[in-house]
Amino acid sequence: MPKRKAAAPNRSFKIADQIQRDLTELIGRELKDPRVGMVTLQGVEVTPDYAHAKVFFSVLTGDPVETTEALNQAAGFLRAGLFKRLHIHTVPTLHFLFDRTTERAADMNKLIAQAVASRSKEE
């Protein structure tokens, strides 16, 4: 009996990438909620069955808590927009999560700069 070919492992990455691109456009052009400031989508993780997607974002302006609330309230609207754009059988339910990675990186860079500055003063 011939072996059944497994689904391409890159497919979920491609779909996550496409969701990220489409959501970036939808949030920027069609979402009119004033609580959503300048949002950058950092990444999307899709479950193997494509039922759910975690969407990680950071904010340049605005409150992260309010933005998270607003994006999760708009998740149905954004999912409907994805239905029109994506050509897949199941469009995942969206879950927006604030990503503190860029915030932490900025803090780390600041600490490094301070350490370097204090070291050069001592020398």
N, C-alpha and C positions, 0 to 999 in steps of 0.2 A: 504494500500500500504506500503510495507516495506521501511524503511529509507535506503537511499543510504549511504554506509560507506564512510566517508571523507578520502581523501588521508592522509597517515601517515605524521604527522607534522615533524617527525624526518627525513624524506626523504631528504629534502633540506639541512639539516645539514650534513647528511651523504655524499651527493653529493658534498657539499662545501668542506668537509674534504678530500674526495677522489681527488678533483681537486687540493687542496693545496698539497697533497702528490705527485701527478703526476707532477704538475708544478715544484715542488722542484727538482725532478729528471730530468725533461726535461731541465730546466734552467742550472742545474749543468753539465749535460752530453752533451747536444746537441746544446745549444746556444753559438755561438762562437764570439759574439759581444764584442770587447775589452772595450766598455763603461760600460759593466755589470761586476762589481767587485763581491765581496762576498755579496750576497743577501740572506736575510732571509725573508721568507714569514710569515707574522704575522697572516693572516687570509683571508678568502674568504667569501664574502656575495653574494648569488645568488638570483636573483629576483624570485618571485613566479612562473613565467612562464618559468624560466630557460633560458631566452633570453640573459641575461647579468649577468656578474659576476664582482664584484669589488674585486681586489686582492691587499691587503695591504702588503707592504714590508718595510724593513729597510735595510740599507747598513752598512757593517762593513768597507769596503774600496770602494772608488770611490765617484763621485759626485752624489748626489741624483737627481738633475735635469737631468743630462745626462743619468743616469740609468733609470729614468722614461721614457724619450724619447725613449731610446733603447728598453725597454721592451714593450712599446706601439707600436713601429714599428714592433717588433717581435710577436705581439699578434696573427696575422694570422697563422704564422708558429707554434706557441705554441698551438693554438686551433686545428690545423691539427693533431698535436701530441696527443692531448687529444682525438680526434675522434677515433684514433687507440686503445686507452686504455680504455676509458669509454664505458659502455654499456647502454647508455641512448639515447633517441630519439633526443633530442636537446642538442648540446654542446653550452654553452653560449659564447657570444662575450666577450672577456676579456678586462678589463679596469684596468690598474695598477696605484696605488696611493701610494705615499711615506707616510709612517706612522711615525710620530715624537714621538710616545708614549715612546719608549725606550730612545730616546734623552732627553725628558722631565723628565723621571724617573731618569736618571743619573744626570741631573741638580738639581733636587729636593734632591736627596741623598747628593749631594755636599753641598747644602745650609744647610741641616740638620746637616751634619758633621761640617760645619763652626760654626753653632749656638751652638752645643754641645761643641766644642773646646773653643769658646769664653766664654761660661758659666762656664766651668771648670777653666779657667784662672781667672775669676772674684772671684771665690770661693776660 
